[in-house]
Amino acid sequence: MNYEQEIPYSCEVLVMDFKDKEDMLVIRADIIVERESQKGIVIGKKGEALKRVGIQARQTLEEFFGKKVYLEQHVKVEKDWRKKELKLKHYGY
């Protein structure tokens, strides 16, 4: 919803940690991209794009689960991950 062109096609989101606490969910997610330039696009100027995505994702998760969500996001570069069979398997493809 927030990115154009190649970003949605070369991005993968991995949930690295999911803790269901009494009063909230704590979720840690890695956003995997193929190139450093894509990392900059995903993060945006002063982190604004990533913040916007995080807010939208957190709101959607809170509606779905019916409780507060703390969402921690990290953007990582995994060069040409879509061309590596082992990575594709690891990511569920």
N, C-alpha and C positions, 0 to 999 in steps of 0.2 A: 504493500500500500504506500510505502514511503520512498521507495527507490525505483529507479527506472533502468531500462536496458539490461546489462548483464548481471547486475547485482543479485536479483532474485534467483537467477539460474546458477550462480556459482557460490551460493551461500548455503550453509548447513547449520542448524542449531542443535546442539547437543546438551541435554540436561545432565549436568555432572553431579548434582546433589539435589535431593528433594527431601526436606525434613518437615514432617507434619507435627507441629507443636500445638499445644492446647489452644492458643489464641491466634496462631498464624501459621502460614506455610513459609518456609525459607527455601528458595530455589536458586541454584547457581547454574548458569547456562553459559556455554561457550558458543560464540558465533564464528564459524569457520569460513574464511574466504580464501581465494586462490592467490591473490597478489597484494602487495603492500598498498598499491593505489586503491584497491577495493576497500582495504581496511580504513583508509582515510575517508573514503566516501561514506562508509557505514557509520563511522564515528562522527563525521561532520565537523564543521568549524566550532571549536571550543566544546566539542562533545554534544552539541545541540541535537544532531540527528539521532544519535544513540539514546539520548535522554528521552526524546519524543517516542521512539519505538518502545523503550522500557516502560514509559507511563502507559501507553496504549496496551501493551502486553499485560502489565500488572492489573489494569482495570478489567480486562477481559478475563483473566485468571480469577480475580476476586469475585466477579459475577458467576463464573462457572462453579467455583468451589464454595462460595458463600462464606468466605472468611478473608481476613487480611492476608496479603502476600508481600513478602520482602523478596525482591528479584534482583539478583546480582548478575551482571552481564560482563563478559570479557570477549573481545574480538581478537581472533588469532589467525595468522596466515599459515595455511597448509598448502604449499606450492603444488599446483596442478592436481589437487586431490581427486577431481572427477576422472582423471586418466589412470588412477592407481586402483587396481582390482582389490587389493587388501583394504584400502581406505573405504572403498565403496561398500564392501562387506561389513566392515566395522560400523559404518554409518547406516546399515540396514537396507542397502540396495542390492 
